[in-house]
């Protein structure tokens, strides 16, 4: 668990801001009510990753963000970005991990009209979603969608690459990519079990 206080405070904030209850969270995420109560009351020091993933998925935030960021502060900052205080979502094409190499250099406009799409609340060009038909050991399961900013290697974020064996691999931010790996881009959001 990265920081139990972030998790506790974020769940509390998300419940209030989304007008949800502990009961609706429990039923919607498939997490025991006692577990949610214990997290919110500060009665636990560690929460299972599977529970964090379910809660993050219920609220539509990333596994990493719910544990490491003040989501209230992030949303306030994001709301200040545009003149009217709202961020417009960008359409993001979703490709499968099996077609990633043919999609890697395709134009976003072509992908948007030829594939399924989702929306990402953020900014920037060259954003794609990758639907995993196989998991990435230690990071993602089959059915997860990874939102990636193509061709960008940010030191602070995890990077997705294609290995010479045509499998996807996650490299922790700041690490050097092998010359034999093909850079896909920096992971900017995760969506679990879509």
C-alpha positions in Angstrom: 0.0 0.0 0.0 1.6 3.3 -1.1 -0.2 5.6 1.4 -3.3 4.5 3.3 -4.1 8.2 4.2 -4.4 9.1 0.5 -6.6 6.1 -0.1 -8.8 7.0 3.0 -9.1 10.7 2.1 -9.7 10.0 -1.6 -12.5 7.5 -0.9 -14.1 9.9 1.5 -13.9 12.8 -1.0 -15.1 10.6 -4.0 -18.1 9.4 -2.0 -19.1 12.9 -1.2 -18.4 14.5 -4.6 -20.0 11.7 -6.5 -23.0 11.6 -4.1 -22.4 7.9 -3.4 -22.7 6.0 -0.1 -20.6 3.3 1.5 -23.4 0.9 0.6 -23.4 1.9 -3.1 -19.6 1.7 -3.2 -19.7 -1.8 -1.6 -22.4 -3.1 -4.0 -21.0 -1.4 -7.1 -17.3 -2.3 -6.6 -18.0 -5.7 -5.0 -16.1 -4.9 -1.8 -17.3 -5.9 1.7 -18.9 -3.0 3.6 -16.8 -3.7 6.6 -13.7 -3.3 4.6 -14.8 0.1 3.3 -15.9 1.2 6.9 -12.5 0.1 8.3 -10.6 2.0 5.6 -12.6 5.2 6.2 -12.3 4.9 10.0 -8.5 4.5 9.7 -8.7 1.0 11.3 -6.4 -0.7 8.7 -2.7 -0.2 7.9 -2.8 -2.2 4.6 -5.4 -2.7 1.9 -5.2 -5.5 -0.7 -4.4 -4.4 -4.2 -7.5 -6.2 -5.5 -9.7 -4.0 -3.2 -7.9 -0.8 -4.3 -8.4 -1.8 -7.9 -12.1 -2.4 -7.4 -12.6 0.9 -5.6 -10.6 2.8 -8.2 -12.5 1.2 -11.0 -15.9 2.1 -9.4 -14.9 5.8 -9.2 -13.2 5.8 -12.6 -9.8 6.8 -11.3 -6.5 5.0 -11.7 -5.1 2.5 -9.2 -2.0 4.7 -8.8 -3.8 8.0 -8.4 -6.1 6.9 -5.6 -3.1 5.9 -3.6 -0.7 8.7 -4.3 -2.5 11.9 -5.2 -4.9 14.2 -3.5 -7.8 13.8 -5.9 -9.7 16.7 -4.5 -6.8 19.0 -5.2 -6.3 17.5 -8.7 -10.0 18.0 -9.6 -10.0 21.6 -8.4 -6.8 22.3 -10.5 -8.3 20.5 -13.5 -11.5 22.5 -13.2 -9.5 25.7 -13.4 -7.8 24.8 -16.7 -10.6 26.0 -19.0 -12.5 29.3 -19.0 -15.8 27.7 -17.9 -14.2 25.5 -15.3 -14.8 22.2 -17.1 -12.6 20.0 -19.1 -13.8 18.5 -22.3 -13.1 14.8 -22.8 -11.0 13.8 -25.8 -11.9 10.8 -27.9 -9.4 8.0 -27.5 -9.3 5.1 -29.9 -9.0 1.6 -28.3 -6.8 -0.9 -30.0 -6.0 -4.4 -28.8 -2.6 -5.4 -27.7 -2.5 -7.9 -30.6 -2.8 -5.0 -33.1 -0.6 -2.5 -31.3 2.3 -2.7 -33.8 0.0 -1.9 -36.8 -1.7 0.8 -34.8 1.4 2.4 -33.3 2.1 4.7 -36.3 -1.5 5.0 -37.5 -3.0 8.5 -37.5 -5.4 9.1 -34.5 -8.1 10.3 -36.9 -8.0 7.0 -38.7 -8.0 5.0 -35.5 -11.0 7.0 -34.1 -13.2 6.1 -37.1 -12.1 2.5 -37.4 -12.0 1.3 -33.8 -14.0 1.5 -30.6 -13.5 4.7 -28.6 -13.5 5.8 -25.0 -13.0 9.2 -23.5 -10.1 10.7 -21.5 -10.5 13.8 -19.4 -7.1 15.4 -20.0 -5.0 17.2 -22.6 -2.6 16.2 -25.2 -2.1 14.7 -28.6 -1.5 11.1 -29.6 -3.5 9.4 -26.8 -4.6 5.8 -27.4 -6.2 3.1 -25.3 -4.9 -0.4 -25.4 -7.3 -3.3 -24.5 -5.3 -6.2 -23.1 -6.2 -9.6 -24.4 -3.4 -11.0 -22.1 -2.3 -9.6 -18.8 1.1 -7.9 -18.2 2.5 -9.8 -15.2 2.7 -7.7 -12.1 0.8 -4.8 -13.6 -2.4 -5.5 -15.5 -4.9 -8.3 -16.1 -6.7 -9.4 -19.3 -9.6 -7.0 -20.0 -7.8 -3.9 -18.6 -7.4 -0.8 -20.7 -4.3 1.3 -20.6 -4.5 4.9 -21.7 -1.1 5.8 -23.3 0.4 9.0 -24.7 2.2 7.6 -27.7 5.9 8.1 -28.4 6.5 10.0 -25.1 8.9 8.7 -22.4 8.3 10.7 -19.2 10.7 10.0 -16.4 7.9 10.3 -13.8 5.5 7.8 -15.4 5.5 4.2 -16.3 6.4 3.5 -19.9 4.9 0.8 -22.2 7.1 -0.9 -24.7 6.8 -3.8 -27.2 9.6 -6.3 -26.9 11.3 -8.2 -29.8 9.0 -11.1 -28.9 6.0 -8.9 -29.7 4.8 -8.8 -26.0 4.0 -5.7 -24.0 6.2 -4.8 -21.1 6.0 -2.0 -18.5 9.1 -0.1 -17.5 9.1 2.0 -14.4 9.6 5.7 -15.0 13.2 6.9 -15.1 14.6 3.6 -16.4 16.3 3.3 -19.7 14.5 1.4 -22.5 16.4 -1.4 -24.2 17.4 -0.6 -27.8 15.6 -3.7 -28.9 12.3 -2.5 -27.4 9.8 -0.4 -29.4 8.5 2.6 -27.4 4.7 2.7 -27.2 4.5 5.6 -24.8 3.9 6.8 -21.3 0.9 5.3 -19.4 -1.4 8.2 -18.2 -4.4 6.2 -17.0 -5.5 2.7 -16.2 -9.0 1.2 -16.3 -9.4 -2.2 -14.8 -11.7 -5.0 -16.0 -13.5 -3.1 -18.8 
